[in-house]
């Protein structure tokens, strides 16, 4: 059984507030406006952490 998911930003710097949980949505803080990011997801179970998913499409946060 999956014990938790973690979202990883590229470039690094994003912080997954829900890391290690099985929540279906994860809030990522610490991103820089105007910087393009992609994200991967890893899943963990009792055997350890699996390989990361394929990267997401690129997204660029903008100031609101």
Buried (B, 14 or more C-beta within 10 A) or exposed (E): EEEBBBBBBBEEEBEBEBBEEEEEEBEBEEBEEEEEBBBBBBBBEEEEEEEBBEEBEEEEBEEE
